Amino acid sequence: MKRVFLIVLDSLGVGYAPDAGEFGDEGSNTMRTISRSPKFRAPNLIAAGLGEMDGLDYLPRAEHPTAAVARMREASRGKDTTIGHWEIAGIRSDKPMPTYPHGFPQEIIGTLSAATGRGILCNKPYSGTEVIRDYGREHLATGKLIVYTSADSVMQIAAHESLIPPEELYDICRAARKIMTGPNAVGRIIARPFEGDWPYTRTTRRHDFSLEPPAETLLDAVKAAGEDVIAVGKIHDIFAARGVTETIYTVGNTDGMEKTLALAERKFRGLCFVNLVDFDMLYGHRNNIDGYAAAFSEFDAWLPGFLKKLGPEDCVLLTADHGCDPGYPTTDHTREYTPMMLLGEKIRPVNLGTRPTFSDIGATVAEFLGAQLPTHGTSFASAVL
């Protein structure tokens, strides 16, 4: 292959995993939930073979499928963005990253306050939209930082842009990244700028400060092979810039799809790794079933035009990093299988069943691009070419 477009539909789970009960997620099914919405339209993905995938028999079957499909099971101990993407790229995480269901320890909060010269508000798990509504006015009155977390391994720091400009907030998050190490090494420190008047609005200038991957990833391997690694969306942040040769940030799914389409028209060799975050951030976490379904329908409508831009030596692989069922009782990520659909002129439409690890994707893409990737994953390249 000359070019591989690896597109992560962030949080598009396809049914709860066998160990979902250990995570409190038994019964979750992101795809089934959105498929019941009147906003759900997926004629192109269904025609390509989406309904051929294990566990998706509630969707119509394709008369002449064109995609290789598989259902992917996560081998790592987690259900968050960082661990999911790392596993796609070849790393298995046997130890879950730390979470803070009761807030961060006071010694961490004290160290952060001393490092930034600002007090701390909240310090508990919270919805990102509700936390600025509930603490935003006090933040503006006192200058204190809004620090909160979720069920994921994250520390999130929110600040109004009129008080703390984004670049200053990023510096605060860099300081927090240095503090959150060792046993407190959360997957991500997330800058959450907001603006306007109460109840306030989060801006698109979010920025993630991730841990550096503990081992070589698909990105490192492709770069070492002398090929391009173009990171679209938050991929650069998730991998702490490791293995990336070019970064293109986005402000949502529509922008991400437009920039990916433009890349398909551009000459390069190697990997274009894309994250479309709105499924998770705007709809999954906010229990917005119709919004999630509409976003999926928008992607489905965009796909045929993108496929027309691909050459005979190109392919696109669609997958997800975890679930976030908008119909589930919580607003957290859900422990689910994820989809894998592979499309391209040289791809055979085969059903690969259920694969034991997301890392089979990384192994396959590495083989496509002639890169050497040490991973526990197994390539399925020979089965689909």
Secondary structure, DSSP 4 states (H G I P E B T S, - for coil): --EEEEEEETT---SB-TTGGGGT-TT--HHHHHHTSTT---HHHHHHTGGGSTT-TTSPPPSS--SEEEEE---SS--SHHHHHHHHTT----SPPP--TT---HHHHHHHHHHHT--EEEEEE--HHHHHHHHHHHHHHH--EEEEE-SSSEEEEEEETTTS-HHHHHHHHHHHHHHS-GGG--SEEEEEEEESSTT-EE-S--EEEEPPPSS--HHHHHHHTT-EEEEETTHHHHTTTTT-SEEE--SSHHHHHHHHHHHHTS---EEEEEEE-HIIIIIITTT-HHHHHHHHHHHHHHHHHHHTT--TTEEEEEE-SSB--TTSSSSS-B-B-EEEEEESTT----EEEEES-THHHHHHHHHHTT-----S----HHHH-
